[in-house]
């Protein structure tokens, strides 16, 4: 089996390339020449190129005749998308369209599009299913929804084997620092070691948190024989706040704490119970311009169709991340 992974240098790309290599795939990773010229990974053959280059995408897909393409490449920083919407739309929308157009000449290739819970925006009810209305509230969410609907259109109009995964928050040690999970774990570790606190955005934001290696396994299983091309949610169907994540990380570190609340009874700061130094403070300047919230996804369809369900739930997730980040920092 031969597979192409766009976005191979990101969290999911690294985990997926490792998984496919272990399953004896011939793995290729598409890497932008400017940003990641020196990227290397075991078992991954690097192809230099930009998904915004339509002719190049056609040439690559025609030349290599991939059995599977996993399109993970995107600008996924929500805050950045508000500051640079043109760039985000160009890469996330135009890049996806270039791949879809090239795919029309390779109808036997299975194609995975990486969707996101951010496409739902501010859902009013939970859990969300694949049919729940999508009303994104950030340029990032809008750009991913455009790619999602384009993928659905090309599947139906041209009979292509296109699978869309709608993945909720899924974390690992490969998360960069601007992701809240990495910011919390590293911030708690830094306070434990040197007593320096950190700031964070909305502590009350509600997320559905999962373990990234399991979600990458879900992508792989989604494209296996017998699974019909369709849209599938990968989530835990559990909901926890950013505040809960911080508290679990503090418990893993063995740090005793007190909570300071605002006038409405919401947490605004967590301080050390012994030194009274601030560990983490909520900073309104770090809030999103249009906060997305209330995420909780149903994985019932994925479980029914290809037997996927999460094993690592919230409490174990934070413990795993704490240990894995600690090992990575040694």
C-alpha positions as CSV (number, residue, x, y, z in Angstrom):
1,X,0.0,0.0,0.0
2,X,1.2,3.5,-0.9
3,X,0.0,6.5,1.0
4,X,0.5,10.3,0.8
5,X,0.2,12.5,4.0
6,X,-0.1,16.2,3.6
7,X,0.7,18.0,6.8
8,X,3.1,15.2,7.8
9,X,5.1,17.5,10.1
10,X,2.1,18.2,12.4
11,X,0.9,16.2,15.3
12,X,-1.5,13.9,13.4
13,X,0.9,13.6,10.4
14,X,3.8,12.4,12.7
15,X,1.5,9.9,14.4
16,X,-0.1,8.7,11.2
17,X,3.2,8.3,9.3
18,X,4.5,6.1,12.2
19,X,1.3,4.0,12.2
20,X,1.3,3.4,8.5
21,X,5.1,2.6,8.5
22,X,4.5,0.0,11.2
23,X,1.8,-1.5,9.0
24,X,4.3,-1.9,6.1
25,X,2.9,1.1,4.0
26,X,5.1,2.9,1.6
27,X,4.7,6.4,3.1
28,X,5.2,9.7,1.4
29,X,5.0,13.1,3.1
30,X,4.3,16.4,1.3
31,X,6.4,19.1,2.9
32,X,6.6,22.8,2.0
33,X,10.2,23.6,0.9
34,X,10.5,26.9,2.8
35,X,9.1,25.8,6.2
36,X,10.3,22.2,6.6
37,X,13.2,21.6,4.3
38,X,15.1,19.4,6.9
39,X,12.1,17.4,8.1
40,X,12.9,13.7,8.4
41,X,11.0,10.7,9.9
42,X,11.5,7.0,9.9
43,X,10.0,5.3,6.8
44,X,8.7,8.6,5.2
45,X,9.8,9.6,1.7
46,X,9.6,13.4,1.5
47,X,8.0,15.1,-1.5
48,X,8.7,18.9,-1.6
49,X,5.7,20.9,-2.7
50,X,3.0,23.4,-1.9
51,X,-0.7,22.3,-2.0
52,X,-1.5,25.7,-3.4
53,X,0.3,24.7,-6.6
54,X,-2.5,23.0,-8.7
55,X,-0.3,21.7,-11.5
56,X,2.2,20.2,-9.0
57,X,-0.6,18.4,-7.1
58,X,-1.9,16.9,-10.4
59,X,1.6,15.8,-11.3
60,X,2.4,14.2,-7.9
61,X,-0.9,12.3,-7.7
62,X,-0.6,11.1,-11.3
63,X,3.0,10.0,-10.9
64,X,2.8,8.1,-7.6
65,X,-0.6,6.5,-7.9
66,X,-1.3,6.5,-4.2
67,X,-3.8,4.0,-2.7
68,X,-4.6,6.4,0.0
69,X,-4.2,10.2,0.6
70,X,-4.6,11.7,4.0
71,X,-5.1,15.4,3.7
72,X,-4.1,16.8,7.1
73,X,-2.3,20.0,6.0
74,X,-3.9,23.3,7.1
75,X,-3.3,26.4,9.2
76,X,-5.1,25.3,12.4
77,X,-4.4,28.1,14.8
78,X,-7.8,29.8,15.5
79,X,-6.3,33.0,16.8
80,X,-4.0,33.3,13.8
81,X,-6.9,32.8,11.5
82,X,-8.5,36.0,12.8
83,X,-5.3,37.9,12.1
84,X,-4.4,36.4,8.7
85,X,-7.7,35.1,7.2
86,X,-6.5,35.5,3.6
87,X,-3.6,33.2,4.1
88,X,-5.8,30.7,6.0
89,X,-8.4,30.6,3.3
90,X,-5.7,30.3,0.6
91,X,-4.1,27.3,2.1
92,X,-7.1,25.6,3.7
93,X,-9.6,26.1,0.9
94,X,-7.5,26.4,-2.3
95,X,-5.1,23.7,-1.3
96,X,-8.0,21.3,-0.6
97,X,-9.6,22.1,-4.0
98,X,-6.3,21.5,-5.8
99,X,-6.1,18.0,-4.3
100,X,-9.7,17.2,-5.0
101,X,-9.4,18.3,-8.7
102,X,-6.3,16.1,-9.0
103,X,-8.1,13.2,-7.4
104,X,-10.6,13.2,-10.3
105,X,-7.9,11.6,-12.4
106,X,-7.3,9.0,-9.8
107,X,-10.8,7.7,-8.9
108,X,-9.5,4.5,-7.2
109,X,-7.5,6.5,-4.6
110,X,-9.1,6.8,-1.2
111,X,-9.0,10.3,0.2
112,X,-9.3,11.4,3.8
113,X,-10.2,15.0,4.6
114,X,-9.4,16.3,8.1
115,X,-12.5,18.1,9.4
116,X,-12.8,19.6,12.9
117,X,-15.4,20.2,15.6
118,X,-14.7,23.9,15.0
119,X,-17.0,23.6,12.0
120,X,-20.0,23.4,14.4
121,X,-19.2,26.8,15.9
122,X,-21.3,27.3,19.0
123,X,-23.5,24.2,19.2
124,X,-26.6,24.7,21.4
125,X,-27.2,21.0,22.2
126,X,-25.1,17.9,22.8
127,X,-23.9,15.5,21.8
128,X,-23.3,16.6,18.2
129,X,-23.8,14.1,15.4
130,X,-22.6,14.2,11.7
131,X,-26.0,15.8,10.8
132,X,-25.8,18.6,13.4
133,X,-26.0,22.1,11.8
134,X,-22.6,23.6,11.1
135,X,-22.2,27.4,11.8
136,X,-18.4,28.1,12.3
137,X,-17.4,31.2,14.2
138,X,-13.8,31.7,13.1
139,X,-12.0,32.1,9.8
140,X,-10.4,28.7,10.5
141,X,-13.7,27.0,11.1
142,X,-15.1,28.6,7.9
143,X,-12.1,27.5,5.8
144,X,-12.4,23.9,7.1
145,X,-16.1,23.9,6.4
146,X,-15.5,25.0,2.8
147,X,-13.1,22.1,2.4
148,X,-15.5,19.7,4.1
149,X,-18.4,20.7,1.8
150,X,-16.2,20.6,-1.2
151,X,-15.1,17.1,-0.3
152,X,-18.7,16.0,0.1
153,X,-19.6,17.6,-3.3
154,X,-16.8,15.8,-5.1
155,X,-17.7,12.5,-3.5
156,X,-21.3,12.8,-4.7
157,X,-20.7,14.5,-8.1
158,X,-17.8,12.4,-9.3
159,X,-18.3,9.2,-7.3
160,X,-14.9,9.6,-5.5
161,X,-13.8,7.6,-2.5
162,X,-13.7,10.6,-0.1
163,X,-13.9,10.2,3.7
164,X,-14.4,13.2,6.0
165,X,-13.3,12.8,9.6
166,X,-14.8,15.3,12.1
167,X,-12.3,15.2,14.9
168,X,-12.8,16.8,18.2
169,X,-9.9,17.9,20.4
170,X,-7.2,15.2,20.4
171,X,-4.0,15.7,22.2
172,X,-0.4,14.3,22.4
173,X,3.1,15.3,23.2
174,X,3.4,16.6,19.6
175,X,1.1,19.5,20.2
176,X,2.8,22.8,19.7
177,X,2.8,25.4,22.5
178,X,-0.1,27.5,21.2
179,X,-2.5,24.6,21.8
180,X,-4.2,24.8,25.2
181,X,-3.3,21.3,26.2
182,X,0.5,21.9,25.7
183,X,0.3,25.3,27.3
184,X,-1.3,23.9,30.4
185,X,1.0,20.9,30.8
186,X,4.1,22.9,30.2
187,X,2.9,25.7,32.3
188,X,2.2,23.5,35.3
189,X,5.6,21.8,34.9
190,X,7.3,25.2,34.8
191,X,5.5,26.3,38.0
192,X,6.5,23.1,39.7
193,X,10.2,23.5,38.7
194,X,10.8,27.3,39.0
195,X,7.6,28.8,40.4
196,X,6.7,30.9,37.3
197,X,2.9,31.2,36.6
198,X,1.2,31.5,33.3
199,X,-1.9,33.1,31.7
200,X,-4.6,31.4,29.8
201,X,-7.8,32.3,28.0
202,X,-11.4,31.2,28.8
203,X,-11.2,28.7,31.7
204,X,-14.9,27.9,31.2
205,X,-14.6,26.8,27.6
206,X,-16.1,23.3,27.2
207,X,-14.3,20.8,25.1
208,X,-14.4,17.1,24.1
209,X,-10.8,15.9,24.8
210,X,-9.3,12.7,23.4
211,X,-6.0,11.0,22.9
212,X,-4.5,11.7,19.5
213,X,-2.9,8.2,18.7
214,X,-6.4,6.7,19.0
215,X,-7.8,9.3,16.6
216,X,-5.1,8.6,14.1
217,X,-6.0,4.9,14.3
218,X,-9.5,6.0,13.5
219,X,-8.4,7.7,10.4
220,X,-6.6,4.6,9.2
221,X,-9.6,2.3,10.0
222,X,-12.0,4.7,8.3
223,X,-10.3,4.1,4.9
224,X,-10.2,0.3,5.1
225,X,-12.2,-2.0,2.8
226,X,-15.9,-2.3,3.5
227,X,-16.2,1.2,5.0
228,X,-18.4,3.4,2.8
229,X,-17.1,6.8,1.9
230,X,-19.0,9.2,4.3
231,X,-18.6,11.7,7.2
232,X,-17.6,10.3,10.6
233,X,-17.1,12.0,14.0
234,X,-14.3,10.8,16.2
235,X,-14.8,12.1,19.8
236,X,-15.3,10.8,23.4
237,X,-18.8,12.0,24.0
238,X,-17.5,13.6,27.3
239,X,-17.3,17.3,28.0
240,X,-14.8,19.0,30.3
241,X,-13.7,22.6,30.8
242,X,-10.3,24.1,30.4
243,X,-10.4,24.7,34.2
244,X,-10.9,21.0,34.8
245,X,-7.9,20.3,32.6
246,X,-5.8,22.6,34.6
247,X,-6.9,21.1,37.9
248,X,-6.2,17.5,36.7
249,X,-2.7,18.6,35.6
250,X,-2.0,20.2,39.0
251,X,-3.1,17.0,40.7
252,X,-0.7,15.0,38.5
253,X,2.1,17.4,39.6
254,X,1.1,17.1,43.2
255,X,0.6,20.9,43.6
256,X,-1.8,22.0,46.3
257,X,-3.9,25.0,45.2
258,X,-6.7,27.5,46.0
259,X,-9.2,28.9,43.5
260,X,-10.1,32.5,43.2
261,X,-13.4,33.3,41.6
262,X,-15.0,36.4,40.0
263,X,-18.2,38.0,41.1
264,X,-20.2,35.4,39.2
265,X,-18.5,32.5,40.9
266,X,-16.4,31.5,37.9
267,X,-12.7,30.6,38.3
268,X,-10.4,33.5,37.4
269,X,-7.1,32.4,39.1
270,X,-5.5,29.4,40.7
271,X,-2.9,30.1,43.3
272,X,-0.4,27.9,45.2
273,X,-1.8,26.8,48.5
274,X,1.6,27.2,50.3
275,X,3.3,30.2,48.6
276,X,0.1,32.0,47.4
277,X,1.9,32.7,44.2
278,X,-0.4,32.7,41.1
279,X,-0.1,29.4,39.1
280,X,-2.5,30.3,36.3
281,X,-4.5,33.5,35.7
282,X,-7.4,34.0,33.2
283,X,-6.5,36.7,30.8
284,X,-9.4,38.3,28.7
285,X,-6.8,39.4,26.1
286,X,-6.3,35.7,25.3
287,X,-10.0,35.1,24.6
288,X,-11.0,34.4,21.0
289,X,-12.9,37.2,19.3
290,X,-15.8,34.8,18.9
291,X,-15.5,32.0,21.4
292,X,-16.4,28.5,20.3
293,X,-17.8,26.4,23.1
294,X,-20.0,23.4,24.2
295,X,-18.3,20.7,22.2
296,X,-19.3,17.1,22.8
297,X,-19.4,14.7,19.9
298,X,-21.1,11.4,19.3
299,X,-18.9,8.6,17.9
300,X,-21.8,6.2,17.5
301,X,-21.6,6.1,13.7
302,X,-17.9,5.4,13.7
303,X,-18.4,2.6,16.3
304,X,-21.2,1.1,14.3
305,X,-19.6,1.2,10.8
306,X,-15.9,0.5,11.5
307,X,-15.7,-0.4,15.2
308,X,-13.9,2.7,16.5
309,X,-14.4,4.0,20.0
310,X,-12.1,5.9,22.4
311,X,-10.4,4.0,25.2
312,X,-8.5,6.9,26.8
313,X,-10.9,9.2,28.6
314,X,-10.3,12.5,30.2
315,X,-8.7,11.6,33.6
316,X,-6.3,9.1,32.0
317,X,-5.6,11.5,29.1
318,X,-4.2,14.3,31.3
319,X,-2.1,11.7,33.2
320,X,-0.7,10.4,29.9
321,X,0.1,13.8,28.6
322,X,1.8,14.8,31.8
323,X,4.0,11.8,31.7
324,X,4.7,12.0,28.0
325,X,5.7,15.7,28.2
326,X,7.9,15.0,31.1
327,X,9.7,12.3,29.2
328,X,10.0,14.5,26.1
329,X,11.6,17.3,28.1
330,X,14.3,15.1,29.6
